Amino acid sequence: MGGKRESKTAYFDKLETLLKEYKSIFIVTVDNVSSQQMHEIRQSLRGEGVVLMGKNTMVRRALKGFIADSPEYERLLPHVKGNVGFVFTNADLKETRDKILSNRVAAPARAGAVAPGDVFVPAGNTGMEPGKTSFFQALGVPTKIARGTIEITADLKLIEAGNKVGASEATLLNLLNISPFTYASPLAANFPTLPSVMHSVVNSYKKVLSVAIETDYEWEEITELKDRIANPDKYASAGPAAGAATSGGDAPAAKAEEKEEEKEESEDEDMGFGLFD
């Protein structure tokens, strides 16, 4: 019991740390995603993000514990259902999203699995001996014997999208070396964390500025910026003149400040304090 409790505590601490450290979270569904595929996703995100898996009950319990201090985490709870995982990142969201979705692998049909798309058996020679003809006939696959082997005479839709794969259908597809499904980690949600708020506000304001600069839309703060862009010479000539006018008068004051700083530094050394004490 003690080991399980310590493991839960460590998981809660890690989840809380990641929520505070990273600006955004992708919630990904991992149905039919193999451990090897998850490993490849982790590899592709190295240096850009962290993948965290966990049981839904434990994740929900952890999030509920954080809600008192961070109410925004309550928005995550509806997405913690089924087989899901978290991808934490501070990188460009589109690039991270593309890397997650690009990890697709072909997978064989498994009996009982729900077909994500229509499955077709193409026409052509199977290379199988005639003794297996009855197996094809039972599934309604049109065949003929050609050169001592079974040949499928026409393309056939074997399974419709949304239907479960039957045992015989799975066996046939495996015999034909057809892996009809491709599985990835589709995104359930993209959730901005509290540290990302200022980042998002700044980026949004930059976009507003870009629109204002290219159009006639103005407000008080943008007027001077537009004038600086339109008349750079006016502001460039004003800068050095002001600097020249004040440089002479400020020199004695600057020297006095330097002496005062040197005095303070020598006093700190006398007291025996270092910068990192």
N, C-alpha and C positions, 0 to 999 in steps of 0.2 A: 504493500500500500504506500509506504514511504517513497519508493522509487517512482510510482505513478504520480504522486503528488508533486514531487520535485520536477518531474518531466513537464507537468502541466504549468507549474510556476515558471519554468524556463521558457516554455512556449509563449505564455502570456507576456513575459518580459521582452522576448524577441519581437513579438507582434507590435507591442507598444513602441519599442525602439524604432522599428521600421516605419510605423505610422508617423512618427515625429521627424524622422530623418529624410523621408522621401516626399516629394511634392504631389505625386500622382500614383493612383493604383488602378491597374487593370484587373478585373475579375474575369477569369477564363474558365470555361467549362472543359472538363477533361474526360468526358465520356469517350470510351474506345481509344483513348490516347495511351500508348504504351509507355513503360518506364524509360525505354531507350529514347523515345520521342521527347519526353520531358527533359531528359539529360541533354539532348541536342538543343532544346530551347534555352536551357540554362547556359550552355556553352555560347550560344549566339548572343546572349544578353550580358555576357561577362563584361564588367566594367561600366555597364549602363543600367543594370537593374538586378533585382533579387527576386527569385521565385520562392514562394512559401506555400506549402501545402498543409492541410490539417483537417481533422474531423469536424464536420459542421457543428456538432454540439459544443465542441471545445472552442471553436472560433466564435460562435454566437455568445457563449458565456464570457469569453474574453472581451468582446466588443461591448456587451452590456455593462461590464465593469468599468469601461472607459467612458461611457456616455455621460456620467455625472460631471466629469471635467471637460469632456469634448462632445457636446450634444450632436454635432454634425455626423458623428460615426453611426448614429441610428439609421442614417440613410443607407448604410451598407447591409443592414440586417435582411431586408427582403431579397437580396441577391445571394445570400448564403444558403443555397439549397441545391440539392443534387450533388454531382461531383464537380467541385469548383476549387480553384486555387487563386492565389494573389500574385501579381507581378508588380513590384514597387519600382519606380523609376523617377529620375530627375532629368532624363534625356528628352529629346524631341519626341513628342507623343506619336506623331505619324510614323517616324522611323521605327520606334519600338513596336507599334501596332503591326507594321509590315513584317517585322522579324518574327513576331509571334505567329501571324497567320501564314507565313511562308513555310513553316515547318509542317508540311503535309507528307504523309506516307501512304503508299498503296497497302491495302489490307485485304486478306482473303475473307470470303463470306463465312460467317459463323451461324450455325443453326440457332434460331431464336432472336438474332439481331434484327433490328428494324432497318430496312434499306433506306439510306438517305437519298437515293436517286434510282431511276429505272435501271435495271440490269438486263443487258442484251447478250445473247449467245450468237456470235457471228457465224456466217456460213463458211464452210471450208472443211478440209480433211483433218480428222482428229488424230489419225495415226493409231487408233484403237482397233483391237481385233473384233470381228463380227459378233462374238459371244456377248458383247455388252449392248447389243442393239435394243433388247427389251428394256433396258434401263432408260435409254433415250426416249423410247416410245411411251413409257409410263409418264414421262414429264411433257409429252406432246411435242417433242423436238423432231422435226422432219429429217429423216436420214435416208441414205442409200449406201450400198456396199460398192466401193470403188477400189480396184487394185488390192483387194483383200483387206481393206480397212473401212471403218465407218466414216462417212462424209456427211456433214450437216448441209442440207440442200438450200436452206434459206435462213436469213437472220430471224431471230426469235426474241421477243421480249419475255424473259423468264420470270422476272420479279418486278412489280410496280413499286414506285417510291412510296414509302410509308407502310408497306406490308412487311410482315416478319418473314425471315428466310427459313424455309423448311429444311429438314435434315437431308432429304434427297437432292434438293436444289444446291445446298452447300457442298454435298459430295460431288455433284456433277461439275460445279464450277472449279472445285479443287482438282478434279481429274483433268480438266481442260487448262489448268494453270492460269485461271482467270482470277485476278484480284480486283474486284469491281468497285471497291469502296476506297475513298481517300479520307483520312481523318486528320483534322487539325485541332487546335485549341481555339474555338470561336470565342469572341469577347462577349461576356454577359453585361459588363458595365465598365465605364471609365470614371473614376471618382477622384476629384481634387482634394488633397488634404489641406489642413490649416496653414502649414508653411507655404503653400503655393498661392495663397490668396493675393499677397502683394505682387508676386511674380505675374499672376494673371491680370491684375489691375494695370500694372505697368505696360504689359504687352498690349492690352486692349486700348490703353490711352495712346500708345504709339500708333496703333492702327487708325484711331480717330484723327490724330495729328496728320497722318499721311493723307487721309481723305480731305481734310481741311486745306492742306497745302495745295492739293491738285484741283480744288474747287473754289467757288466763291463763298463757301460757308465760313463764317468768322465768329469769334468771340474775343473778349478782351485779352486773354492770355496769348492767343494765336496771332494777334495783329502785329506785335513787335517781331515775332519769329518770321512772319511772312516778309516784313520790311527788311530784316537782316538778310534773308535769302535774295530778295529783289535788289537790294542796294548794299552789297558787301563792302564796297569801298568806303562808304560813309562811316561804317563802324570800325573798319580797319584803321582809318586815319585818326579816329578819335582815341583809340587805345594807346598807341605810343606817346601821343602828346600828353595824355594824363599821367603816364608813367614818368615822362621826363620832368614834368612840373613838380612831382612829389619826390623824385629820387634824391635830390639834394638835401631836402629838409629831413628826410627819413633816415639818412645815413647815420647821424650821431645817435639817434634813438635806437637804431638797429645794433650799433656797437655796444650801447649801454645794456641792451637786452642780452647780448651774447656774454658780456661780463657777468651779468646777474646769473645766467644759466650756469656758467662755469663755476661760480661761487656755490650755487646750490648743489651741483654735482660733486664738488669737493667735500661739501658738508655731508652728503649721503655716504661718500666713501669713508669718511671719518667715523660715521655711525656703524659701519660694518655691514650694511645692507647691499645685496646684489639685486640685479634685475629680476631674477627668478626665485628669490628667497620666499 
